[in-house]
Amino acid sequence: MDVRQLSGANVRRLRRAKGLSQEEFGFHAGIDRTYVSAVERGVGNPTIMTAQRFADGLGAPVHELFMTSGKESGLRAVDRLMTSLAKGSCTSFAIGATEGKMCSPAMLSLRSRLIRSWSPKTMYANS
């Protein structure tokens, strides 16, 4: 798979995860729908600045557009988990080989441990 197909597949995966049509995403990101389609099909060859616009519109770091795994990155999983923890709701998670579902007491304990040991700066320092 060449880099255009890889990034296109990741754009499609992230866009669909947000529940956006190509048109909705294009409008939100300031990118024409036909170009969104071309990139997702691996035909478009976006510049670095356009790739950044795609990533910003998807709420993802730009490197996530070029990841070879179809699963979310560990950092994205932690971000999603922290958001859910902050809301105090149950969440299913998969970080690496670890999968599970956590609710109230376990979530509060994990939340306090994660907050003590992680910050946005340290989470993305090695990205």
C-alpha positions as CSV (number, residue, x, y, z in Angstrom):
1,M,0.0,0.0,0.0
2,D,1.5,3.3,-1.0
3,V,1.4,6.4,1.3
4,R,-1.5,8.0,-0.6
5,Q,-3.7,4.8,-0.1
6,L,-2.6,4.5,3.5
7,S,-3.3,8.1,4.4
8,G,-6.6,8.0,2.4
9,A,-7.7,4.9,4.3
10,N,-6.9,6.5,7.6
11,V,-8.8,9.7,6.7
12,R,-11.8,7.6,5.7
13,R,-11.6,5.6,9.0
14,L,-11.3,8.7,11.2
15,R,-14.0,10.6,9.3
16,R,-16.4,7.7,9.6
17,A,-15.6,7.3,13.3
18,K,-16.8,10.9,13.7
19,G,-20.0,10.1,11.8
20,L,-19.3,12.7,9.1
21,S,-20.1,12.5,5.4
22,Q,-17.4,13.6,3.0
23,E,-19.4,16.8,2.4
24,E,-19.8,17.6,6.1
25,F,-16.2,16.9,6.8
26,G,-15.0,19.0,3.8
27,F,-17.2,21.9,4.9
28,H,-15.8,21.7,8.4
29,A,-12.2,21.4,7.3
30,G,-12.4,23.9,4.5
31,I,-11.6,21.2,1.9
32,D,-13.7,20.5,-1.2
33,R,-15.7,17.3,-1.0
34,T,-14.4,16.0,-4.3
35,Y,-10.8,16.4,-3.0
36,V,-11.8,14.6,0.2
37,S,-13.0,11.8,-2.0
38,A,-9.9,11.7,-4.1
39,V,-7.6,11.6,-1.0
40,E,-9.7,8.8,0.6
41,R,-9.5,6.8,-2.7
42,G,-5.7,7.2,-2.7
43,V,-5.8,9.2,-5.9
44,G,-5.2,12.7,-4.3
45,N,-1.7,13.6,-3.3
46,P,-2.1,16.3,-0.6
47,T,0.7,18.6,0.4
48,I,1.9,18.6,4.0
49,M,-0.1,21.7,4.8
50,T,-3.3,20.0,3.3
51,A,-2.6,16.9,5.4
52,Q,-2.4,19.1,8.4
53,R,-5.9,20.6,7.5
54,F,-7.2,17.0,7.2
55,A,-5.8,16.1,10.6
56,D,-7.1,19.3,12.2
57,G,-10.5,18.7,10.7
58,L,-10.5,15.1,12.1
59,G,-9.2,16.2,15.5
60,A,-6.2,13.9,15.1
61,P,-2.4,14.5,15.1
62,V,-1.1,14.5,11.6
63,H,1.1,11.5,12.1
64,E,-2.1,9.4,12.7
65,L,-2.9,9.8,9.0
66,F,0.2,7.8,8.1
67,M,0.0,5.0,10.7
68,T,-0.1,1.5,9.3
69,S,-2.3,0.0,12.0
70,G,-6.1,0.2,11.5
71,K,-6.5,0.4,15.3
72,E,-6.3,3.8,17.1
73,S,-2.9,4.7,18.4
74,G,-2.2,4.2,22.1
75,L,-2.2,8.0,22.6
76,R,-5.6,8.4,21.0
77,A,-6.9,5.5,23.1
78,V,-5.6,7.2,26.2
79,D,-7.2,10.5,25.1
80,R,-10.5,8.8,24.6
81,L,-10.3,6.9,27.8
82,M,-9.5,10.1,29.8
83,T,-12.4,11.9,28.2
84,S,-14.7,9.1,29.2
85,L,-13.2,9.0,32.7
86,A,-13.7,12.8,33.1
87,K,-17.4,12.3,32.3
88,G,-17.7,9.6,34.9
89,S,-19.3,7.1,32.5
90,C,-18.4,3.5,31.7
91,T,-16.1,2.9,28.9
92,S,-14.7,0.0,26.8
93,F,-11.1,0.3,25.9
94,A,-8.3,-1.4,24.0
95,I,-4.8,-0.2,24.6
96,G,-2.3,-2.6,23.0
97,A,-3.2,-6.1,24.0
98,T,-5.2,-4.9,27.0
99,E,-9.0,-4.7,26.5
100,G,-11.7,-4.2,29.0
101,K,-14.6,-2.2,30.3
102,M,-14.5,0.0,33.4
103,C,-17.1,1.7,35.5
104,S,-17.3,3.9,38.5
105,P,-14.8,2.7,41.3
106,A,-12.2,1.3,38.9
107,M,-12.5,4.4,36.6
108,L,-12.0,6.8,39.5
109,S,-8.9,4.9,40.7
110,L,-7.4,4.8,37.2
111,R,-8.4,8.4,36.5
112,S,-6.4,9.6,39.5
113,R,-3.4,7.4,38.6
114,L,-3.4,8.7,35.0
115,I,-3.8,12.3,36.0
116,R,-0.8,12.0,38.4
117,S,1.4,10.4,35.8
118,W,0.2,11.8,32.4
119,S,-0.2,15.3,31.0
120,P,-0.9,16.4,27.5
121,K,2.7,17.5,27.1
122,T,4.1,14.2,28.2
123,M,1.5,12.2,26.2
124,Y,2.6,13.8,22.9
125,A,6.3,14.3,23.7
126,N,7.4,11.2,21.9
127,S,4.8,11.3,19.1
